[in-house]
Amino acid sequence: MRMSTRIAGVLTGLTLALGGAAFAAPAAHADVTACINQVERELQGGEAPDSVRMACYVGLTGDHEQCVSGLTAAGVTNGTSVSACRVAPE
């Protein structure tokens, strides 16, 4: 198996695991900060740029689709974008 295939498989599994954890998280802690924190975990310690912060704010207003498209446009993977935007409005 090629190394790139293995890495892709591991990253997919990690994304699914983190997405499941975010889905099961209590709603009391879900807000813009939770959305930004999920993205920053993907960036492995890097600080989220303003475009990510704005997309998470849009998610807070309840526009899930626009939040996801804003995060993916900022370079965030689709799996992380969906789970991060899911926690923003709750």
C-alpha positions in Angstrom: 0.0 0.0 0.0 1.4 3.4 -0.9 2.3 5.8 1.9 -0.1 8.5 0.6 -3.0 6.0 0.7 -2.2 5.1 4.3 -1.9 8.7 5.3 -5.2 9.5 3.6 -6.9 6.6 5.5 -5.5 7.7 8.8 -6.6 11.3 8.3 -10.1 10.2 7.2 -10.4 8.0 10.3 -9.2 10.8 12.6 -11.7 13.3 11.0 -14.5 10.9 11.5 -13.5 10.3 15.1 -13.2 14.0 15.9 -16.5 14.7 14.1 -18.3 12.1 16.2 -16.8 13.5 19.3 -18.0 17.0 18.3 -21.5 15.7 17.6 -21.7 14.1 21.0 -20.4 17.1 22.9 -22.8 18.9 25.2 -24.6 21.9 23.6 -23.8 24.1 26.5 -20.2 24.5 25.3 -21.1 25.0 21.6 -20.4 28.4 20.3 -18.1 30.4 17.9 -15.1 29.5 20.1 -15.9 25.8 19.9 -16.1 26.1 16.1 -12.8 28.0 15.9 -11.1 25.5 18.3 -12.1 22.5 16.1 -10.5 24.2 13.1 -7.4 25.1 15.1 -7.0 21.4 16.1 -6.9 20.5 12.4 -4.3 23.3 11.9 -2.3 21.5 14.6 -1.7 24.4 16.9 -1.9 27.1 14.3 -4.1 30.1 15.0 -7.2 30.3 12.8 -7.2 33.2 10.3 -9.9 35.8 10.2 -11.7 34.0 7.3 -12.2 31.0 9.7 -13.4 33.3 12.5 -15.9 34.9 10.1 -17.2 31.6 8.8 -17.7 30.4 12.4 -19.6 33.6 13.2 -21.9 33.0 10.2 -22.5 29.5 11.6 -23.6 31.1 14.8 -26.4 32.8 13.0 -27.6 29.4 11.9 -26.5 29.5 8.2 -24.8 26.1 8.3 -24.3 25.8 4.5 -22.5 29.2 4.3 -20.4 28.4 7.4 -19.2 25.1 5.7 -18.5 26.8 2.4 -16.6 29.6 4.2 -14.4 27.2 6.1 -13.7 25.0 3.1 -12.7 28.1 1.1 -10.3 28.9 3.9 -8.6 25.5 3.4 -10.3 23.5 6.1 -11.3 19.9 5.2 -14.9 19.2 4.6 -15.3 16.8 7.6 -13.9 19.4 10.0 -15.9 22.2 8.4 -19.2 20.3 8.8 -18.5 19.3 12.5 -17.2 22.8 13.4 -20.2 24.5 11.9 -22.5 22.1 13.6 -21.4 23.3 17.0 -21.4 27.0 16.3 -25.2 27.8 16.6 -26.0 25.6 19.6 
